[in-house]
Amino acid sequence: MIGFQSLSTVFIMPLPKWSSMTDESQAMFKKAGVGVGVGLVIVWIALGFVKAILPLVVLGAVGYVAWRVLNKQ
């Protein structure tokens, strides 16, 4: 989990006052926030699958190479 600690760092940019923004700007901001949130959830789920499947792929590849080496004899 050491490699994923950098994901917890959030860069916060100063935002204009919400009340001074136009309705269109507020809608764009909300839409972008939802898009980023959904994207982060998708990446988080994908990383979970990779973390679960990667050891099986490595084990399968090692087994295949061992099988090929042992069957050459």
C-alpha positions as CSV (number, residue, x, y, z in Angstrom):
1,M,0.0,0.0,0.0
2,I,3.1,2.2,0.1
3,G,2.8,3.2,-3.6
4,F,-0.8,4.4,-3.2
5,Q,-0.1,6.9,-0.4
6,S,0.4,9.7,-2.9
7,L,-3.2,9.3,-4.0
8,S,-4.3,10.6,-0.6
9,T,-2.6,14.0,-1.3
10,V,-5.1,16.5,-2.6
11,F,-4.1,19.7,-4.3
12,I,-6.6,22.4,-3.4
13,M,-6.9,25.5,-5.6
14,P,-8.5,28.7,-4.3
15,L,-12.0,29.0,-5.6
16,P,-14.1,32.1,-6.3
17,K,-17.0,32.8,-4.0
18,W,-19.9,30.6,-4.9
19,S,-22.4,33.5,-4.7
20,S,-20.4,35.6,-7.2
21,M,-20.3,32.8,-9.8
22,T,-22.9,32.6,-12.6
23,D,-25.4,29.8,-12.7
24,E,-23.6,28.4,-15.8
25,S,-20.3,28.5,-14.0
26,Q,-21.8,26.7,-10.9
27,A,-23.3,24.0,-13.2
28,M,-19.9,23.5,-14.9
29,F,-18.1,23.3,-11.6
30,K,-20.6,20.7,-10.2
31,K,-20.4,18.7,-13.4
32,A,-16.6,18.6,-13.3
33,G,-16.7,17.6,-9.6
34,V,-19.0,14.7,-10.3
35,G,-16.9,13.6,-13.3
36,V,-13.7,13.6,-11.2
37,G,-15.4,11.7,-8.4
38,V,-16.8,9.1,-10.7
39,G,-13.4,8.8,-12.4
40,L,-11.6,8.3,-9.1
41,V,-14.1,5.6,-8.1
42,I,-13.6,3.8,-11.4
43,V,-9.8,3.9,-11.0
44,W,-10.1,2.7,-7.4
45,I,-12.1,-0.3,-8.4
46,A,-9.8,-1.0,-11.3
47,L,-6.7,-0.9,-9.0
48,G,-8.5,-3.4,-6.7
49,F,-9.0,-5.8,-9.6
50,V,-5.4,-5.5,-10.7
51,K,-4.2,-6.0,-7.2
52,A,-6.3,-9.2,-6.9
53,I,-5.6,-10.6,-10.4
54,L,-1.9,-9.7,-10.8
55,P,-0.6,-12.5,-8.4
56,L,-2.6,-15.0,-10.4
57,V,-1.2,-13.8,-13.7
58,V,2.4,-14.0,-12.3
59,L,1.8,-17.4,-10.9
60,G,0.3,-18.6,-14.2
61,A,3.2,-17.3,-16.2
62,V,5.8,-18.9,-13.8
63,G,3.9,-22.2,-14.1
64,Y,3.7,-22.0,-17.8
65,V,7.5,-21.3,-18.1
66,A,8.2,-24.1,-15.7
67,W,6.0,-26.5,-17.6
68,R,7.7,-25.6,-20.9
69,V,11.2,-26.1,-19.4
70,L,10.3,-29.4,-17.8
71,N,8.6,-30.7,-21.0
72,K,11.7,-30.0,-23.2
73,Q,13.5,-33.0,-21.8
